[in-house]
Amino acid sequence: MNILILGGAGFLGNNLVRRCLQEPGNNIVVVDSLEPRLKSTIDNLKEVWDSIEFIQGDIRDAALMKKIVQGKDVIFNCAAQTSHPLSLTDPFFDVEVNCLGNLTLLEAVKKYNKQALVIYISSSTVIGKAVGEVVNESHGELPLEIYSANKGVAEKYYRIYNRVYNLNTLTLRFANLYGPYGKAYPEFGFINYFISLAERDKEITIYGEGQQNRNVMYVEDAADLLYQCIFHKRIFGNVYFAVHREHYSVRKIAEEIVSVFGKGKIVKIEWPETRRRIEIDNVIISGAKLFYEIKWEPKYTLREGLIKTKEIFENRKLKHAKGK
Ligand SMILES: NC(=O)c1ccc[n+]([C@@H]2O[C@H](COP(=O)([O-])OP(=O)(O)OC[C@H]3O[C@@H](n4cnc5c(N)ncnc54)[C@H](O)[C@@H]3O)[C@@H](O)[C@H]2O)c1
């Protein structure tokens, strides 16, 4: 298959590239702007450099999108402005990438490759604060910051292009992914940030009692789920939550990290006002609909995912130490 991975130098993108490479015969093109404001780098892709074609480019570039979508069987769009705080300090940047970028891609697919399967990666945070005990796809959307608002807008673009132009679009809403090739900064997901603190034997600060629940998923499961969706054309045209059945409190997640990595110390602090205002509180989401449709289940529990993450970190350190 000819596969295009937009935003493939990022956390999920790196794992998806590796998942696609597991199947013989896949030709993979990665496009990523290596956006400095998102602290993006090419470093992690260097490990698979000889197996992919990499183009440094922007999803807002209509000429590039015109050229690059042609001849592709599958297009995964992982390219996004992914910092919730940055979306508030620079909302215009967020709208440019998370709205206009997606429209630019969709226009290119509409004009130059209507057959392609196009999978858009969205976020569970489009719903805002959860109402009721368990959230499913019929939950309303009242996002709390600009990133989530724009992710929700882009979801509608994908749906509209499916309904109006018959494009094969699919949206999966992920939540709290963790694992290798992530970024060690709090604005890009708290679990990878906690892991980076534990690795360096630092304090892991949790807000309040850390009782808020979160669905969590090991990123290799997320990459496998995205790959499996290619073979279920029936589900295209829809929006699904793509979350693990497992959910834990933030405190429990921090405790598991400290236990698996054998380092780090949990410290409780008062909620900073800016975080409290965009906090989604307790949320338990159901991914049952998607799992039922494609008969798929995640492989890793939280503990197993953390153990695998630690193994990958250690192997990479060993390779770097040997200069490989
Ligand atoms: N990581 C999670 O827990 C999580 C949860 C829910 C949804 N998502 C979604 O998954 C997708 C991937 O997220 P991630 O965690 O890998 O983030 P990431 O920041 O690691 O990766 C995003 C990549 O997109 C690239 N990019 C940004 N703007 C671009 C542009 N204009 N053109 C081309 N490339 C551009 C960046 O350079 C970066 O490499 C995003 O759409 C995000 O909203 C992630």
The ligand as an ORCA input file, in Angstrom:
! r2SCAN-3c Opt
* xyz 0 1
  N      -0.853     12.335     22.191
  C      -2.095     12.229     22.640
  O      -2.327     11.804     23.782
  C      -3.245     12.630     21.756
  C      -4.545     12.556     22.283
  C      -5.615     12.941     21.483
  C      -5.403     13.351     20.182
  N      -4.137     13.424     19.691
  C      -3.973     13.891     18.304
  O      -3.070     13.030     17.640
  C      -2.366     13.758     16.635
  C      -0.875     13.543     16.827
  O      -0.519     14.065     18.110
  P       0.908     13.811     18.770
  O       0.678     13.505     20.183
  O       1.696     12.895     17.940
  O       1.501     15.302     18.684
  P       2.923     15.818     18.225
  O       2.954     17.270     18.562
  O       3.998     14.952     18.762
  O       2.881     15.626     16.650
  C       2.292     16.545     15.776
  C       3.216     16.678     14.578
  O       2.596     17.534     13.613
  C       3.584     18.354     13.045
  N       2.946     19.546     12.515
  C       2.428     20.586     13.206
  N       1.934     21.492     12.367
  C       2.134     21.019     11.110
  C       1.838     21.507      9.822
  N       1.226     22.686      9.664
  N       2.176     20.760      8.750
  C       2.812     19.574      8.905
  N       3.129     19.063     10.119
  C       2.789     19.780     11.197
  C       4.522     18.659     14.190
  O       5.813     19.096     13.718
  C       4.563     17.330     14.932
  O       5.642     16.530     14.493
  C      -2.810     15.203     16.760
  O      -3.828     15.457     15.837
  C      -3.386     15.283     18.164
  O      -4.367     16.277     18.250
  C      -3.047     13.081     20.440
*
